[in-house]
Amino acid sequence: MNVRDTQKRQAAERAVGFVRSGMRLGLGTGSTARHVTSLIGERLRTGELEDIVGVATSRATAQLAAELGIPLTTIDEVGSLDIAIDGADEFDPQLDLIKGLGGALLWEKIVEQTAARLVIVADESKRVARLGTRSPLPVEVVPFGWRTVEPFLRELGAEPELCRHADGTPFITDSGHYILHCRFAAGIADAAALELTLARRPGIVESGLFIGMASTVVVAGEQVEVLERP
């Protein structure tokens, strides 16, 4: 592992320290979340954790968890979670987040809103004063009429771009939707208001704004820093 991956692994170890035997866990998606899932699998094998059940936020995470021997259930079966651990693309001083550039934002939000505690693992580069400063905001849209959403997003100050594979074909989420990556030249002035505005637009399924959801952010750097919601 390179230095950044080593730091992420150390931060993931700190985050997994919040997990106790008997818990129902939300398992995140992405490179940082893979460290978390791998560590949970290791602790199950050694007996450090027992009677754990996970809810995956993507098919990729479900496959990894199954390979690691982590028992899985669905959010419909358990209804709520003790804790969810995931990565983020940005976090601000209030611990509000942009998530979902990996394309799993809808399932992540459905799962993680049910968790009594959402713990985010992120490296120092994801810390911003204002959301949208470095990362585009992913917006999940239905394929039917998706182009009608683009002018609406531009009116809100965004420059949307359809997420595509290397061969030019659209990326399809696990729910069968498209993702628009929306860049804001000066960042997002009022993320909470934008989240509500996007939610009211027909054709938009969900956005990558996770407002008021994270309880804790574990920051990977030269030292591991644990931030709690103000």
N, C-alpha and C positions, 0 to 999 in steps of 0.2 A: 504494500500500500504506500501511496505517496503521503506527504505530510498532511495534506488536507483530509485525506481518507482516514489517516490515523487519528486526527483530531475529531472527526465525525464519530469514529468508533468509540473514543473516550467519552464523548458527550452522550452517545447512545447508551453506554454502560451506566452513566449517571441516571438517564431517564428510565432505564429498565429497573433501576433501584427502587422506583416507586411502585413496581408491580409486586403483588403478594399472591401467595397460593390461594386458589379458590376464586380468583377474579375473572370477570368477563371483560375481554380486551378488544379494543378496536385496533386493527393492524393497518398501518398506513401504507402508502404507495410511493415509490421513488427510491433514489439511491441511498438517501439517509435512512429512510424507513426500512430498507433491506437490512441495514446493520442491526436495527432494533429487532426485527423478526428473527434474524440469525441468532442473536443473543438469547432471546426467549427460548428458541429451540434448544440451544446449548444447555440452558438452565433446567429445562424439562428433562433432558437426557441425564444430567448429573443428579437429578432429584432435588436441586435447590428450589425449584418451583414444582408444584403439584396441582392437579385439579384445575388447570387453566383451560379456558375455551376462548377462541378468537373469532372475531368477525372481520373478514377481509374487505378492503375498500376497492379492490379491483380483481379481475381474474388472474393477473400476474401475481399479486400478493397471495391469493388463494392457492395458486400452484406452488409457490415457494413455501408457504406454511405447511402444505401437505407433504412436500418433500422433507421438511424438517421435523415432521411428526407432531405438529401443533394441531390439536383437535379444533375443528371449525364448526360454527353454527351460522345462523343468519340473524340479522337484526329483527326480522319478523318473529323469529322464534323466541328471542330473549327480551326484546322490547327496549332494554336500556343496558348501559355498560358502566362498569366501575371506572374504567380509565381507557383513553385512546391515546396512542403515541404516533406521531407523524412528523414529516418534514414540512418546510414552508419555503416559498420563493422570496418572500419579504416579510419582515415584521417591524412594527413601529414602536414608539415609546409606550403606547397603551396596550401593546401586545395584540393589536389587530393585525390581520394577516392578508397576504395574497398567496393563494395556493392553487395548484391544479395545472401547472404547465406540463405535467406529465400526462394530462388528459383524464384524470380520475376525479375531478373536482365534485361532480354530482354525487357519486357514491361516498366520497370522503365526507361531504357535508351531511348527507343523510345519516351516516353512521356516527359521526363525531358530535353531532348536536345532541345525541342521546347520552353522551358520556358525562358522568359526574365530574370528571377531570380530564381536560385535554392538555396533553404535554407535547410541546413542539421541540424538535431538535433541529437546529440550524447553525450554519457556520457564520462567522462574523461578517462576511460579505453580504449577508441577507438583512442586516440591520440598516434601517433607513429612518430619516426624520419624517418623511411623508410617503405613504404608499403610492406605488406607481412610478417612483423616481427612477428605478433601475430595471424593474421587471415589467413586462407587459401584463395586463390583466386578461386572463382567459375567460371567455364568455361562451357557454355551451348553448348551441342553437339547434333547432330541428332542421333537417336538410330541406324540407319543403319551404320554399320562399325565403331561404336564408339571406339572399342578397337584399331583401327588403329591410333587413335589420341594419345593414351597413350605413345608410344615410342617417338613421336614428342615432347610431353610435358616434358618427362624426359630429352631429349636432351637440353631443355631450362633450366634445373636445377630444375624442379618441381617434386614432388612426388604426382601423381594424385590418387584420390580415388573416386569411384562412390558413389554418394549420394544415400542412400537407406533408406527405411522405417524400422521400428523396426522389421518387419517380414522378412526382407531381400530383398524385392522386390524393384526395382529401383524407386526413386522419379521421377515423371513426372511433368514437368512444365505445366503452362496453355497453352503453345504453343505445347505441346506434345513432348518435348525434355528431354534429360538427363542432369544432372549436374555433373561435375567432380570437386571435391575440391582439389586444387593444393597447396601443401605446399612448400615453398622455405626456405631452412635451414637458409640462411643468409638474408632473405628478397629479394625484387625485386630491382636490381641495377638500372635499367632504365625502369620505368613503362610505359612511353610513347612509347618507342621502342617496348616493349613487347606487348602492345596493338595492334600495327600495325602488328607485326609478327603473332600474333594469328588470326587477321582478315583475313590474306591471306591464312590460312590453310583450305582446303576443309573439311567439316564436323563440323567445329567450327562455331557456330551461333553467339555467342557473349561472351565477358568476363565481369567480374565484375569490371574492371578498368574504373573509371569515371574520365578522365583526363581533366582538364581545364573547368569543368562544374559547380562546386559549386561556387556561389558568396559569400555565408555566411555560417559559421558553428556556431550554438548555442550550447555551451558546457554545459552539465548538471554536476554540482559539488556542493560543499558547497555554491558557488555563481555561478550564471549564467554568462557565458562569451560569448561575441559575437565576432567572428573572421571574418574579411573581407579578400577576396583574395588579396594578395600582388599586 
